[in-house]
Amino acid sequence: MLPELKLIAKVVGVCTLIGGIAGVLVAGLGTELFSLDFFLWIAGGAAAGAAVGPIFAYGFLPESGETEQS
């Protein structure tokens, strides 16, 4: 169970980081640097990445029969 939780945490972290980077790119194009809108775009991108993380992590989890020792 612990390896699966570590995998989920890693995937969520990476997706959050990617969402934050995407938020920086969108904010850099759409708003003035270091304004409130700039930081809201970054926070929104990171939140979207964190929300998508468990969806991607579910696809990386092994099937239930593969983790059991027989």
Secondary structure, 3 states (H helix, E strand, C coil): CHHHHHHHHHHHHHHHHHHHHHHHHHHHHHCCCCCHHHHHHHHHHHHHHHHHHHHHHHHHCCCHHHHCCC
